[in-house]
Amino acid sequence: MSDLDDFFGRRAPRLGVVTGGSLSRGIDVKLDPYTDIEDLAVGRYVVVDGHRRRFFCMVSDIGLDNTAQQITRTPPDMTHPFLRDVYTGSIAFGTMHIAPMLTIEHDGTVGPVRTIPPHFMDVRTATEQDINDVFGEEDDNHFNIGAPLELPETQINVNLKRLTERSVGVFGKSGTGKSFLTRVLLAGVIARRAAVNLVFDMHNDYGYEVFTEKGTRVKGLKQLFDSKVSIFTLDDESSRRRGVRPDYVVQIPYTEIEPEDLAALKRTMDISDTMLDAAYTLRRMWGRNWIQSLLTADADTIEELINSTSINGASLTALTRRLERFRRFEFLVPYGEGESAVETILNYLENHTSVVLEFGRYGNALEAYLLVANYITRRIRNRYVQRIEESLDDESKQPPQLMITIEEAHKFLEPQIARQTIFGVIARELRKYKVTLLVIDQRPSAIDEEVMSQIGTRVTALLDNDKDIAAVLMGVSGAQGLREVLARLETKQQAIVLGHAVPMPVVIRTRSYDAAFYAAMGQAVGGHSTAAEARSSLYGDGSDGFD
């Protein structure tokens, strides 16, 4: 064993040596003659052994170079073994560009990169020990979400406390497995009790089992965690057809809807500012019954209203037509009875039970999704503000950390409406009132830039639109190198994780949402002594689960 092995521990074989570069641009590496360039790939991790520290780096580019330009014009006959050995690795050779991400000191301390290694230092593939030194071991606060591309047996663990204390984004083009990524993250948060969750489940993907594109079943959060998750629904008939027994059927009375609840619908339902002004006027005049009164008003009432107020007749007519669309939604009722849906959801959340709100057949009506998510979130956030202020004198009144999950996030957070919806407010508040967002979207470039800048952790699958890639990498150091990595991810089960919950950007093969994962979650919650016991408790003896 060499002196360096004594200093750093057993190392992987050498790939090449440092030949140039800078702190801002990255490091140039000349590959050794016997390093197979085809075994390398952007996004892989390498380590440079400096004199006093290790530099943990990501491969951002791979190239070919030579010492004699003439051979590019008159290539040698490489079928001859002797000529091939003479030219390869000496006159013609491979290169690699790597971006330093972190330094690891001799005592194991991980820190930011403030310098670079000297010339001709060895560059090698990162080992399992190198990965563990950076990302740590899985424990009560760290959750395994996948493995580095070149080390499938090694875990990449996210810090769940840091994940939930700021908003999270899950991005990727359609078909890249965003819902599976989201299930893994939500399962980790629930299993480790890092936060309580409210999931606005647009397409019934998270609460109960669903079929995959391959026709197999995958389990929902309710089946994994049972008493820790409750299913609410807007469409009881749809839930029961799928074999789901919801804990609560949500109904929203017209009397509870306020003009502020319509702000999220401005673009989707083409509601203008003058229509919203009319809504505010009607709310002041007619009180809580303003919607029902408008929808049932006769011609004389409308004419008197136009003559006696500043409401524009055309705007009033247009607003009435927009609100008429609500009659299609059976979950909207004229008047409420008993405890409101919001109060019931709050009771569950305060008892540390996560809530998945299924939309059933209404998931295909974007205006229904926007209305309900905005309506419920506004009131829950207001209650959290009240509880946080009360807890300044009494810590026992402090509510649990809450993470709210929304799909089609750009519809809530477009630049034109982000400042008018409660979701834009929550994103900008960071963790001030213990409410954060988990946003899922395939068009991150459509989200307001200020909101994107406040998303602490970004988990991103393949994106092929330059604007979307730029939006995800906005404000990230070394974005140019990461851009190349992000554009070359595989379509399925690969993602780049960067931001608040990880010490550095990391490319992973995401954890499979399968029988082994179900068993691990059962073990985390139920305290089973073996994976077999956990598997049996989740889906019975003799079942192998689903891929």
Buried (B, 14 or more C-beta within 10 A) or exposed (E): EEEEEEEBEEBBEBBBBBBEBEEEBBBBBBBBEEBEBEEBEBBBBBBBBBEEBBBBBBBBBBEEEEEEEEEEEEEBEEEEEEEBEEBBBEEBBBBBBBBBBBBBEEEEEBEEBEEBBEEEBBBBBBBBBBBEBBBBEBEEBBBBBBBBBBBEEBBBBBBBBBBBBBBBBBBBBEEBBBBBBBBBBBBBBBBBBBBBBBBBBBBBBBBBBBEBEEEEEBBBBBBBBBEBBBBBBBBBEBBEEEEBEBBBBBBBBBBBBBBBBBBBBBEBBEBBEBBBBBBBBBBEEBEBBBBBBBBEBEEEEBEEBBEEBEBBEEBBBBBBEBBEEBEEBEBBBEEBEEEBBBEBBBEBBBEEBBBBBBBBBBBEBBBBBBBBBBBBBBBBBEBBBEBBEEBEEEEEEBBBBBBBBBBBBBBBBBBEBBBBBBBBBBBBBBEEBBBBBBBBBBBBBBBBEBBBEBBBBBBBBBBEBEEBBBBBBBEBBBBEBBBBBBBEBEEEBBBBBBBBBBBBBBBBBBBEBBBBBBBBBBBBBBEBEEBEBBBBBBBEEEEEBBE
